């Protein structure tokens, strides 16, 4: 199954209040394996970059001033993501900005049924734990030493590694999880708290097996369990 792991950088937190998306990074994954195919773009937000946002991702007004508008690159982006599921960390945030940009240029929104939220997956696996990307990378030993500031493509690459861990990790390569199954991956993780009860399987020895066991025991000479005072 093809999936797209993606991340965005923005001018703020609220697309409904004028904040814009300024960067998107996408990683293609097939069968929970990164293919090396990516999509990455910066966008001119047509507004000033707040200092607080620039401090997070380092994207200045000067840097973005000569970048294309989202509307000018939307075809390439839509062609890349196709109809694949879209995986993001705190996905409602990224979907909110992506769909607002699509709305601004008269395109249909991406249906949230395609959304896979790694925060939700992590919450099932680690209830009560810190669920930031940094904290989860530390938990799973994912190297983020090269992450000085937030960057959409870099964060998508880290998230792709985290997503693999959250949906089976090294078990995928061992064939313990059927990556092509509809029950594998995020759906299986979210269902962990709703396991189906199964009756115990019969395991008692048959009469024939008991008879063979008695015959074998009778052939043992000076058995320890027959000695006086034995605790066996």
N, C-alpha and C positions, 0 to 999 in steps of 0.2 A: 504494500500500500504506500502511495506517495503522500507525504506530509510536508508542510512548510512551517519551519520554526522561524518566528520573526520578532523583531523588536523595533520600537520607534523612539525618536527623541523629539521633543516638542518645546514650544515657548512657555509652557505652563501646564496647569492641571485640568483646565476646563475648556473643551472645544466649543461648548455652547456659549461661552462668554468671550469668544474671539481668539482663543489660543490656537496655534497652528502646528501642524507636523512639519519638522524641518529635516528629518532623516528617517530612512527605513532600511533595515537590513534583513534579508531573508536567506535561509539555508534550506536546501532541498534534502529531504531524507526519504529513502525508499526501503521498506522493510526494517525500519529503525536503524538504518545505516546511512551516514552522511555520504552523499555522492560527490561532493566537491563543487557542485553547481550552486551558485549564489546569485542574488540580486541585491544591489546596493545603490542608493541614490540620496542626494541632498536636494532640498527644495527651498526656494526663496519664499519666506513666509509673508512677504508684503507687509510687514510690520516690524517694529523694533523688538530686539531680543532683551527681555528683562535680565538684569544682572544676576539674579539668583539662578535662573535657568542656565545662563552661560557658564556659571561657576560649576554646574553639574557636568555639562557635556562639552564645554569649550568652544561652542559654535557661535561666532560673533556675527554682528551685522555685516562687517566688511567681508568675512569669509563667505557668507550666504548671498551677498548682493549680486553676484554674477551667476548664481545657480538658476536652473530652469524652474518654472512654476510646476506645481503638482499636476495641473491640467495638461501640461505639455508632455508629461512622462507617464500618465495614467495608463495608456495602452500597453506599454512595456510591462508595467507592474501587473496589470490584470492578466496579461498573457502568461506571465511567470507563475502566478499563484494558481491559475486555472480554477478547477473546482475542488482542489485538495483541502483537507482539514488544515486549519491554521492554529498553530501552537504558540502561546505567548505566556509570559509570567505576569500575573494579574491582568488577564487577557481583556477584561472589560474596558480597561484604560486604553489599550492599544486599538481595540476594535472601535471604541468611541471616536478616536482621532481619525482612524482610517475611513470610517463611514462618513464622518463629517466632511472630510476632504472629497470623497466620492460624491456626496450630496452637492457640494459647492460647484462641481463641474458637471452636474446633471446626470450622474451615473447612479445605478442601483446600489444600495447598500449590500455589503457582504452579510449573509444570513448568520445569525449567532449560533445556529445549529452546527456550524462548521468550527465553532470555537472550542479549543482544548486549553484549559487553564492549568498551568503547572502549579500554581499556588493551591488550587483545590486538590490536586493529586498529592502534593506534599502534605497538606493538612490531614489527609486520611492516613498517610504513612507515619507522620510525626505529629500527632495532636499535641498542642501546647508548646511546640518548639518555635523558634524564630524561622520565618518563612521567606526572608529576603533572598534575593539571588546570591548575594555574598555569603550569607549564613549557610545556605544549602550547598554551595560550592565547597565551603569549608567542611561541612559534614561528610560529603562524598569524596573529598580529596581531589577536587578539580582545581587545577592550577589557574589562578587568576592574577598572578604576580605582575603580568604585563598590562593589567587594567588600571591605568592611572586615572582616567576619567571615563564616564559612560560613553559608549559609542554603539550605535544600533547593530552594526554587523558583528562587532566583537561580543556584545552581550548576547546576540543570537547564537553565536558559536558556543559560548559558555552554556547557554540554555539548552542547546542541542545535546551537549554532553550530560547535563542534568536530566533532561527528558529520558535519555537512554537509561540512566540509573533508576529513575522513578518508575519506569515501565519494564523492569526486568534486569537491567544491567548486563553483567557478563553471562547471565543465563541465556540471552538471545543467541550468542554464538555457540552455546552448548546444545541448542535445540530443545531446551526445556520449556520454551514458550513458543507457541505457534504464532509468529508475527503476522501471518495472513488471516488469522482467525478473527472474527468479529468480537470474540470474547477476550482477546489478548489486549495488553496495553492499558490505556486509561480507563476503559470501561470495566476491565477486570479489577483494577485497583479500587475504583469507586465502589465496586460491589463487595469488597472484602468484608465489610461489616454486615453482610447479609448472606452468609454462607448457608448452603442447603444442608440440613441434617440427613445423614444416611444411617440406616440400621447396620449394626455390626455384622460382619461376614461370619458364617460358620467356620469354626477352626478346631473343633474337637476331633480327636483321633477316632478312626473307624474301628470296629471289632477286629477286623483282620490285622490292622496295625497294632492294636493292643496285644493280640495273640503273638505276633512276631516279636514284640518287645519282651513279653514274658519268657518266650523261648530263649531269647538272647541272654537275659538276666540269669536264667538257670544254668547257663554254660560257664558263668564266671565263678572261679574257685576262690575261696577265702575272701569274699567281698567285704570291703571295709564296713559297710553298713550292717553286716551280720555279726561283727565282732562285739563281745561283751563291753558295755560301757560306751559304745560308739554313739556320738551325737548326730550322726548322719541318718 
